């Protein structure tokens, strides 16, 4: 015999805690879990699920006990594997306290490797978008080891080195240009000072000064 669901003020209620291993301390991740759960529920039960940063709560009228049990089973099943749900971009940014620019840079250079891609259709739009997702265990490891601090220090050092090289390149290019302009100016000066009617001048220019 099945146990009757708990009832409060004429409603059937069941709650599920959102633990740290599930959310990694992120309210954005908690909302992502909520949206994942709600997406799996029957249409009639979608409005009955609510969430806070610490728990999910399902509340339905007492006269729909069968639907309540079915919805509860769906929530429980999704939450069984919640700790392994891929971390989407906005969640990883919140968990690691990083910017979108940093996420793109570290994804590109392999420091924050992708766990695959996910394609979704935006609400009210025909266009679909595809984005990279991340392994929650890897994200937790980055967080626990404070790798973001190290990566930012590496990026700052790289940026400083790039600026130094750019300055050196600019100075080198300027020096070469100055020398070239000086040589061009000297040649022009010689040409301008040459006497137009001087006999044998072209031959003198070819052979140089007499020794």
Steps between C-alpha positions, in 0.01 A plus 500: 500500500635838401552763766272800463694812396539769768219756500505859627207741478323296237809449282728206439859607557840342450841665516849402386820666630744655254834403649837668446632215279196562278515880479871561577379795703345676201147641496523504119578127504208445739269673255646292218416181689148631560455573129632154411252338739208713381577418136455128578165542677158456333357830382233500774763473773753756376345787699489292816877477545681788674855549616727691734878492513478205741202289394236406246137480608205334325153615608178367347133478607396191702255391230779427250699252707576276202647792302689610811660159539596487131654846516685411821650195332625716210664751736661225706635329188655820362657585835662155524754610241496873567866512609606380155287744299725696262582855608378755246685830426310735730532248783876454463542878496307531826669205671853615411421874513645554151400710201375377164827624346704287741278199436550532123878550535553205732271278295697588187844433653389178672526606863123465538424207268156440355300192594306524175235728353130550555245642259181668622220699346444843647151566631289681242767468231550260214877524518696245701828570679787263572740550788771313689426333834743398773559200724381585854789305655751700298330828596506400867871414471575840346306664783660298781855556370437869431639456150325815381743711705796323337351538153443871548860544613620308193284716274630820660860386447427408139332836436797685651743302282291569190500872579880494547546329164263743331696798636831345390361425155371856468838643601684270259268589214540869580882471498501320164266761359720784629814348345320447171374857497852631577651299213228617265554860609880471443452357152253776415742764630784367282273496196379853563854638555643341188575758230260425212749605233817358653690302241564137601279514812311181423828313457630649825184384681558147371865476601506708818774730625844486340763329706 
